[in-house]
């Protein structure tokens, strides 16, 4: 999210959103000029996969490196066999087969009419939230580790957003490399010479590391990392506290239970 108002402090974008998606300012047209001075970047807060895998596996997103679900699935298989006494170098895995199987479960068995997990993921934001951002002059967009097809399925088909700004897996290196957020911001700013505040929203340690790396590359603007707790960690007080602490230690300025708690008023307070 980018706040472009010279007289007010506001902003937002889940992934570059991501960090976590969107159109520029109050217009849905991709060539619309922004009227405010803040970009919101959102990473991954719109939909969230079932928590079963993460609960049962030794892989935890607090490690800060497992943002590509295909690579995380491969690592999960490695760790399973290692726990059975095998050495990593002895384990022969076919990454292409892992990706194919993952997609068959996530997207489903029908390549034209998807029927997999993605069709039933709980949505963590509503279209009205993005409408309010637009009305407030907030430019918003998404940086996602998912493929463009998968990300757009959630954003356009399920949320009903119209041509949201999206930098997906095919467009930039994975987190914590800040290339994706910068690409998202460039689209949102649409040639503007201003240096608006960027609010990057994400639910992993890697998201917060991405913000810190972006700061190191470009310190001419204000960067605000906002953490959001995944649904599964909110099932226990201990889980919430531990995950919150991890996000804060990684650079989050604030940690919320849901992205929709990131209101204009909240953003204004963060910029003080």
N, C-alpha and C positions, 0 to 999 in steps of 0.2 A: 504494500500500500504506500502511496506517495502523497504527502500533504503538500499541496501547492499554494495554499493561501498565504499571502504575505502578512496578513493581520490576524491569523488564527493558527493554532497548533492542533492539527488533527491528522489522521492517516491510516493505511493498511495494504497486503497480498500474501495454499498450500500449500508452495511452492513454490519464492519470489513470489511467494505468495505473498503449499505449498506454498507468502511464500508459497501459502499452500495453494489465482485464476481470474480471468475477467476481461472486461472492456475498459476503455480509458475514460475516466471522469464520468460525467452525467450522460454520456452518449454510449450507445451500443455499437455504433459504427467504428470499425478499427482505425479509421483515419481521423477520428474526432480529436480536437485539441483539448488538453486538460485545462481546467479552470482553477484547480487548487494546487497545493504544494506538498502533497504527501502520497507515497506509494505504499500500498499494503501487499506484502507477499505472504502467501499461505502455502504451507507444505503438508499435504495429506490429511487435512482435518475434515474434509467433506464426507468421506466414507471411511469406514474402518472394518478390516477383516475380522472374522471370528477370532476370539482370544485363545481357542483351544490349543493351537499349535504352540504359541508362545508360552502358555502355561506349562505345557508338558516338556518343552524342549530346553536344552541348556543354552540356547541362544537368546540373548536379551538385547533389545534395542538400546539399552543404556550403555552397551559396549561402544556405541557410536559409529559402527561401521556397517551394520547390516540394514541397508536401505534398499538394496536390490533384492526383491523376494526370491528371484531365481538363485542368486548366489547364496542367500541365506538358507534356501532349501538344500543346496548342495552341501553347505557347511553342516547343516543339521544331520545329513546322512553320514558325513565323515565322522562327526562326533558320536553318532550312534555306534558305528563299527569300532571306533577307538575305545568306547566304553566297554566293548566286548573283548578287548585285548588286542585288537589289530593295530598295526602301525599305519600312519597316514600314507606313507609312500607305497604301501602294499595294496591300498584300496584303489581299484580301477573304476572310476565313474565316468559316465558319458553325459556331459553337460547339456548337450542338445536334447537328449532323451528326458533329462530332468525338466527342461523348459517345456517340452511338448506335454509331458504329463501334468505339470503345474497348470499350463494354459487350459488343458482339458477339464480340469477341476474348477479353475477360476472363471473362465469364460463359458465353459460347458462343452457339450458334444456336438452342438449345432453351430457351425461357423457363421451362419447367416442370422439366425435368431438365437442369441446367446441364452443359455439356460443354467449357467453355473453360479458359483457363490456371489459373483459381482451383481447378480440380479436381486440379491436379497440382503446385501450389506446395509446395516443401519446407517441412515444419513445423519450426519452430525451438525448439519446446518440446513436452513431453509432458504428458498429463493428470496423471500422477503428481506433477509439479512443483507444480501447483496444489493437489493433495491434501495435499502436505506443508506448503504455506503455511497451509492451513486448519487442519491439525492443530496448527500452531504458534501459532494464534490471530491470524494475519495476515489482515486484510481486504484483498481485492484486486479490482480492476476495470479496465475498459478505456476509453480515450479514443481514438477512431479517426477518421482523415480519410476513411475509406471509408464507403459507404452502410451503413445498418443491415442490409439484406439480405445484402450481401457480407460484412460483418464477422461476422454471425451464422452464415453458411455455414461460415466457418473455425472459429469458436468452438464452435458447437453440433454441426454436422453432421460436421466432420472431427476436431475435438478431443474432442467428446462432453461438453463442459461444460454444466451444467444452468442455464439462465436466468442467465448471467453479467451482472453490472452492466456496462452499455455505454452510453457517450455517443458517438453516431456523427455523421456529416456533417450529418444533418438536425436534430440537436439543439443544435448550438453552432457559433460561428464557428471557422474554421480556426486552426491554430497560426501564430504564437506567442501568439495571444489566449488567456489562461488561463481563459476562461469554462468550457470543457469539463472541465478538471481539477477546477475547483471544483464543478461539477455532479456529477462522479463521486464526489468526496469526500463531498459532502452525502448521497448515497445510502448510501455505505459507513458513514458515521458514524451514520446513522439516528437523528438527534435527540440524540445524545450531546453533552454540554457540554464534553467534553474537547477538547484541542488536540493530537492525536497527530502524531508525525513523519510526513511524507509522503515516500515514495521514488518518484520519477518516473523510469521507465525508457523510453528511446527511442533510436533509431538515427540521428537527424538533428540538425543544428545547430539547426533550428527547435524540436525537442523541448527542447533545453537552454535556448533562449531563452524557451520557455514557462515553464520552472521559474523563471527569473530574473524574469520578469514577475509570476508568482504570488507570489514573495517580496516584490516591491514593493507588491503589493496587500494581502497579509496576512503581516506579519512576527512575528505572535504565536505561530507554530509553526515547527518546523524543517523545511526543505525540502532534500531530497537529490536531485540530478540524477545519474542513472546512465546512461552511454552504452553502447551495444552495437554492435559492428562488424558491418555487413552482410556476408553471405557473400562477395560479389564483391570487396570491398576486401581480404579476407584472402588473396587469391591471390598477393600479393607483399608482401615486407617493407616496401617503400617505401609501398605503398598503406595498409598497417596503420598505419604511423607517421604518415603525413600525416593520415589520417582521425582517428586518435586525438588528434592535436594540435589539430585543428579542434574536436572535441567538448570537449576540456578548455578551450580558449580560450573556448568558448561557455558554459562553466559546469559541465561534468561533473566530479563529484568523483572518479569512477573510470570506467574504460572496460573492458568485458569482451568476450570473444569470443562469448559466448552468454548469454542471459538466465538459463539454469539455473545459471550460475556465481554468481548472486546468492543465496547461501544465507543462512540466519539468522545464521550466524557472520560472514559478510561484512558484512551490514547492521549488526550490533552494532559492528563495528570502525569503520564509517563514522560512527556516531553519537558516537564518543569524541571 
